[in-house]
Amino acid sequence: LVGSVANSILHGQLLISEAEFLRHFPGENGYRSFLIDTDEPAKPVAEELTRGLADLGLETSSTVDRLNRFNAVQNTYLNTFQWLGGLGLLLGSVGLGLVVQRNVLERRGELALLAAVGFPKSQIQSMILSEHLRLLTRGMILGIAAALLATAPIWSANLRGLPWISLGWILGAVFLNGVFWTWLATRQACRGELLAALRGE
C-alpha cells in the first residue's frame, strides 16, 4: 500500500511500509530521516542533536518550518489575492459613492420640490441616505450569501477553523466604508440651493 499525506510534514512524499520498501529496494541501507517527538523544548534538543551528530551531517528542522516551506507558494498567492480583493473593495466603495452622487444630482429637481413644500435640507439628506443605505445593506446580504454558497464545500468541512472574527471585522469595515462614501456623496450632491434646480426645471 502506497499513499501520500496532504498538509503535513510528509507532504509531497510517498508513504510505503518498511517491509515492502526493503523487498523492492534491497540495496537501500539505513535511514535518511527521523521524526523526533520530545516533551522538552524543541530548539535546545535540535541544537544538542546537531552538535552531537555533526560528523554524520545531521540537519534538523521543525515541523512548522517545513510546513511553511511547503505552503510558501500557496501563501504567496493567497496574500496577493487578498490585497487585490482589498483594492477591489476600496474601488467598489468609491464607485458606490460616485453612483450615489450622480443619482442625487439627476434628482435635484425632485429634491428641490421637496424643499419648496417645506422639507428641511437635513431631512432630505436623511431620506436620501436611508434609501441608499438600504440598497447597501441588501447588496451586502446578497454578496455574503453568494460567498457562503460558493465556499460551502470548504467551510462545511472545517467550520471551526474559519477566522470568524477577522471576517466580521472585514465585513464591518466594508459596510462602514460604504456608509462613509454614501454619506459624503449625498452631502456633496445636496450642497447649494436646491430651489435653483427647481427654477431650472
SVG drawing of the C-alpha trace seen along z (x, -y; Angstrom):
<svg xmlns="http://www.w3.org/2000/svg" viewBox="-45 -80 78 88">
<polyline fill="none" stroke="black" stroke-width="0.4" points="0.0,0.0 1.4,-3.3 -0.1,-6.7 0.6,-10.4 -0.4,-12.8 -1.5,-16.3 -1.0,-19.3 1.6,-17.6 5.3,-17.5 5.2,-14.5 3.5,-16.5 4.9,-15.6 6.4,-12.3 5.2,-8.7 4.5,-6.5 5.2,-2.8 5.6,-0.1 9.2,0.8 8.7,4.4 7.6,3.6 10.3,1.0 13.0,3.4 11.5,6.0 11.6,3.7 14.7,1.8 17.1,4.2 20.1,2.1 19.0,-0.9 20.5,-0.6 19.8,-2.7 17.5,-5.6 17.8,-9.1 15.3,-11.0 13.9,-10.7 10.8,-12.1 11.5,-13.2 8.8,-13.8 10.0,-15.3 8.4,-16.8 11.4,-19.1 11.6,-22.5 12.4,-21.7 15.2,-24.3 17.6,-23.0 17.0,-19.4 17.7,-20.3 20.9,-22.1 22.1,-19.2 21.4,-16.7 23.1,-18.8 26.2,-19.3 26.4,-15.6 25.8,-14.2 27.7,-16.9 30.1,-14.3 27.2,-12.4 25.8,-15.6 22.6,-15.7 20.3,-18.6 17.3,-19.4 14.2,-21.4 11.0,-22.0 7.6,-20.9 6.5,-24.5 9.4,-25.4 8.8,-22.5 5.1,-23.3 5.9,-26.9 8.2,-25.9 5.6,-23.6 2.9,-26.3 5.1,-29.3 3.8,-29.4 0.2,-28.9 0.5,-31.6 2.0,-34.0 -0.9,-33.5 -3.4,-33.9 -1.7,-37.2 -1.7,-38.5 -5.4,-37.8 -6.1,-39.3 -4.5,-42.6 -6.2,-42.6 -9.6,-41.9 -9.0,-44.8 -8.2,-47.1 -11.3,-45.9 -13.4,-46.6 -11.9,-50.1 -12.6,-50.9 -16.1,-49.5 -16.8,-51.7 -15.6,-54.8 -17.7,-53.7 -20.7,-53.4 -20.2,-57.0 -20.0,-58.2 -23.2,-56.4 -25.0,-57.9 -23.8,-61.3 -24.8,-61.0 -28.2,-59.6 -28.8,-62.5 -27.7,-65.1 -30.1,-63.7 -33.0,-64.0 -32.2,-67.6 -35.5,-68.7 -37.4,-66.3 -35.4,-67.3 -35.9,-71.0 -39.7,-70.3 -39.5,-68.7 -37.5,-71.8 -40.2,-74.1 -43.0,-72.4 -41.2,-72.8 -38.9,-69.8 -35.7,-71.0 -32.4,-70.1 -31.3,-67.9 -34.4,-65.7 -34.0,-65.5 -30.4,-64.3 -31.6,-61.7 -34.2,-60.4 -31.6,-60.0 -29.1,-58.4 -31.5,-55.9 -32.6,-55.0 -29.1,-54.2 -28.2,-52.5 -31.0,-50.1 -29.5,-49.3 -26.1,-48.9 -27.4,-46.5 -29.3,-44.4 -26.2,-44.3 -24.0,-43.1 -26.5,-40.5 -26.7,-39.1 -22.9,-39.2 -22.4,-37.3 -25.0,-34.7 -23.3,-34.2 -19.8,-34.0 -21.1,-31.4 -22.7,-29.4 -19.5,-29.5 -17.3,-28.4 -19.7,-25.9 -17.6,-22.8 -14.7,-24.3 -16.3,-25.8 -18.7,-22.9 -15.8,-20.6 -14.0,-22.8 -16.5,-25.1 -14.4,-25.8 -11.3,-26.5 -12.7,-29.6 -11.5,-33.0 -14.9,-34.3 -13.6,-37.3 -11.4,-38.6 -14.3,-38.0 -16.6,-40.0 -14.1,-42.9 -13.6,-42.9 -17.4,-42.9 -17.9,-45.6 -15.1,-47.7 -16.6,-47.3 -20.1,-48.3 -18.7,-51.4 -16.7,-52.3 -19.8,-52.1 -21.7,-54.2 -19.0,-56.9 -18.8,-57.2 -22.6,-57.2 -22.9,-60.0 -20.1,-62.0 -21.7,-61.7 -25.1,-62.7 -23.7,-65.7 -21.8,-66.9 -24.8,-66.4 -27.1,-68.4 -24.8,-71.3 -26.0,-74.7 -29.5,-76.0 -31.9,-73.2 -34.5,-75.8 -32.3,-76.9 -32.6,-73.4 -36.4,-73.8 -36.2,-77.1 -34.1,-75.3 -36.9,-72.7"/>
</svg>
